[in-house]
Amino acid sequence: LCLLTLICFGASRSGYAGLAAVELVFAALVLLAWACRLPPRLPLLHWGWTDFTRCIIGALLFLITSLIVIVGHRDGAGIAGGVFGILAGILLGYDAYITLPTRQGHTAAPTGVYWEHWEGG
C-alpha cells in the first residue's frame, strides 16, 4: 500500500509523495533487518519497540496526510492516493496493535544453565 500511495501521490499535484517514500524505506529496512536476523545480534536495540514506533508514527502520518489530500485536492490520483493512504494507515495501526511489546507474553530467561556452568555443575 505504501508503494501504491507513493505512485498515486507522485502522479497527483498534492506533493505528499515524500511521506509514502520514507515509510516505504523504513518498512524495507525493518524487513531487511529481520531477514538478516539482526535482532539476536544487536540485543541493545529493543526491536519490538522499534517496530511498534515505526508503525504508530506511519499510521498517524498516513491518516492525517491522506485526510488532508482527500479534503483539499480534487484530482483523481490525489483522491486515490488518499484512499490508499487511509488503508495503509489503518493497516499500520493494526500492525502497531499486534506488535505492542507489552501485549506479548514474556518468558523467563533460562538462568539455570548459566549458573550450573559457572558452579561446575
N, C-alpha and C positions, 0 to 999 in steps of 0.2 A: 504494500500500500504506500510505503514511502516513495518507491520508485514511480508509481502511478501519480501520486501527488506532485512529485518533482516534475514529471513531464507536463502535467496539466498547468501547474503554476508557471512553468517555463514558457508555455505556449500562450498564456494569458498576459494581460498588462498589469497584473497585480504586483509583481516584484517580490513575492514571498518565496521564491524558489530556494533561497538560501537555507531556510528552516528545514525543508524536506531533505536537502542535500546533507546538512550537518547531522540530522537524525539518522539518515541512511548510513553515513560514515561511522557514527557511534555504534549503531547496531552491528555493522560489519566488523568493527574492531572487537566488540564483545564476543561475537560469534567466532571470530578467529582465535581469540584468547581461549575460549572453551574448546575449540577444535584442536589447538596445540597443547592442551592440558596444562595451561599455565596456572590455574588456581592452586594445585598442590605444590607447585614450585615457588610460588610467591605467597606465603602464608601471612605476610604483613598486611596485605590488602584484603579487606573483607569483601569477597566477590558478591555475596548476597546483597549487601547494602549498595554496592556499586551498580548492580543491575537494577535494583529497585529504584535508585535515584535517577538513573537514565530513563527508566520507564515513566516515572511520575513527572519528570520535567518535560519529556517528549509529549506525554498525554496533555498536560496543561497548555503547552505552547501550540500543539496542533489544534486543540479545541478552540482556543482564543483566536488564533490566526485564521482558522477556517471560518469561524463565525464572522470575523471582520471582512473577509473576502466575499462571503456569500451576501452579506448585507450591503457592502459598498460597491461591488462590481457587477456588471450586467452581461459580461461576455460569457459564452458557453464554456470555454476552457477554465475560466476562473471559478465558475459555479461547480463544474465537475471536480476541479481540484479541491474546492471547499468541502464537497461531499466526501471525497476520498480522504481528505484530512480529518473530517469528523469521525469517519470509520476507523482511521488509524489511531486517532486519539482515544476512542473507546477501547480498541484492542490493546493499546499500550496501558490504559488504565486497568484493564482486566489482567494484563501481564504483571503490572505492579502489585495488584491484589494477590495473585497466586504466588509471587516471588517474595512477598514481605517476609523478611527473616524471622520476625517474632511469631509469625503464624506457623512456621515449620517447627517440627519437633526436634528437640536437642537430645543427643545421646551422650552418655558419659564417656570420657576418654579412657581407653584401656591402659591404666597405670600399673596394673599388677605385673605385667611382663617386664616393664621398665625397671621396677624395683627389684624383681627377682634376679634380673641380670646384674645389678649392682651389689646385691647382697650375696651373690654367689650361688643362688638357688636355682 
